[in-house]
Structures are given as structure tokens and as C-alpha cells.
């Protein structure tokens, strides 16, 4: 009986501490940025090039005038794998011929591994290498996780940021993309 009471007290204390920590974190604006170093409405960093898995290179400067989605990913990321088929079907297939560019930015993995990942996932959108997570580090703290999308408008401004794969957040992102594609003068801030 004594052991059961101690266990109940222990579980209660752990639950209380966890709840307090979560509440403290949710009230801390620095922790609510989800690891991003950029914000919506800001100009996207564009002082780098993407080395794509097909050997070509591009940059955000070259892509100006198009709606760009950067999908930060990695082959070891299960949440990325869950999200990628949705990006392929609902974003890339739907808008690839309408002025949209989707680039998967693979965090710090070698070319062969990234190419296999792209093939295994049946992804037809471009994937770029990100050695040392240097591109990732322009958008988010390198200590934070992948599975994030950055939506950039035709003028190079960040208009939407996602973190992890959440169906509601993904649906909201789709509305933003659709608005950007179908209303070329639309600004989403």
C-alpha cells in the first residue's frame, strides 16, 4: 500500500512539473518561434545557392517572380516522410505549371543518400543538398528540427512558416499557396 501511495505521489509531481514547464514555455515568446530565425513579412535570405541532386544550381534570386516553397527535410525524419506525399500531390502536382517552385532542402546528407531518399519517396520536385545545414541555418536555429516549410512570395518575402506536419497548418498553408498562385497581386502577411 505504501509503494502505491509513493508511486501516485511521484506521478502527480512529475505531471505537475511537466505542466508547469509547458506553461512557462508557452508564455515565453522566444520559445514560440518554433526554432525559426526568420519571420513572416521579412525578405527571405537569398545570399546562397541550391545544389540540386540533378547537378544543377539555382538560387532564390534566380527564382524571383515565382512562388517558392522550401521544404526542410532529411531521410531519417519520419515526420518529413509523412508530409512529403502531401507536398507532392497537393502542392507540386497541383501548382508546378502555375509559377510555383518546390525545393526539398535535405539537411546534411550525401548526394547518393539524398537521391535514394528522393526515389524511395517517389518525389518529383527538386531536392537540394545542404552540407553542414548552412541553408537551414539561414532560416532556423541549427539545433532545431527539420520538417518545416517556408513559403516565399514572388517578391521574395516570407509569407508562411510551418513546423512539423499538422493537418490544419498544412491546410492553411495550401490556402496561402493557392491565393499566391491564383491572385498574382495578393500579399499575405
Long-range contacts (C-beta under 8 A, 24 or more apart in sequence): 34-144, 34-148, 34-161, 34-163, 35-140, 35-141, 35-143, 35-144, 35-145, 35-148, 35-163, 36-139, 36-140, 36-141, 36-144, 36-148, 36-161, 36-163, 37-137, 37-138, 37-139, 37-140, 37-141, 38-138, 38-139, 38-140, 38-150, 38-158, 38-161, 39-158, 39-161, 40-158, 40-159, 40-160, 40-161, 40-189, 41-157, 41-158, 41-159, 41-189, 42-157, 42-158, 43-156, 43-157, 43-158, 44-68, 44-139, 44-150, 44-152, 44-156, 44-157, 44-158, 45-138, 45-139, 46-156, 47-138, 48-134, 48-135, 48-138, 50-103, 50-105, 50-126, 50-128, 50-135, 51-128, 51-129, 52-103, 52-126, 52-127, 52-128, 52-129, 53-111, 53-114, 53-115, 53-118, 53-126, 53-127, 53-128, 53-129, 54-126, 58-103, 58-126, 60-152, 60-156, 63-101, 64-154, 64-155, 64-156, 65-99, 65-154, 66-99, 66-100, 66-101, 66-154, 67-95, 67-99, 67-100, 67-101, 67-151, 67-152, 67-153, 67-154, 67-177, 67-180, 67-181, 68-100, 68-101, 68-102, 68-103, 68-151, 68-152, 69-100, 69-101, 69-102, 69-103, 69-149, 69-150, 69-151, 69-152, 69-177, 70-103, 70-105, 70-139, 70-149, 70-150, 70-152, 71-102, 71-103, 71-104, 71-105, 71-148, 71-149, 72-105, 72-107, 72-130, 72-136, 72-139, 72-140, 72-146, 72-147, 72-148, 72-149, 72-150, 73-104, 73-105, 73-106, 73-107, 73-127, 73-146, 73-147, 74-106, 74-107, 74-108, 74-109, 74-146, 75-106, 75-109, 75-113, 75-114, 75-116, 75-117, 77-145, 77-146, 77-147, 79-147, 79-164, 79-165, 80-146, 80-147, 80-165, 81-121, 82-165, 83-147, 83-165, 83-170, 84-121, 84-123, 85-121, 85-122, 86-165, 86-170, 87-125, 87-149, 88-121, 88-122, 88-123, 88-124, 88-125, 90-170, 90-174, 91-174, 91-177, 92-124, 92-125, 95-177, 95-181, 96-125, 98-181, 98-182, 99-154, 99-181, 100-177, 100-181, 101-126, 102-126, 103-127, 103-128, 104-128, 105-130, 105-135, 105-136, 106-130, 107-133, 107-136, 107-146, 108-132, 108-133, 149-173, 151-176, 151-177, 151-180, 153-180, 153-187, 153-188, 154-180, 154-184, 157-187, 157-189, 159-187, 159-188, 159-189, 160-188
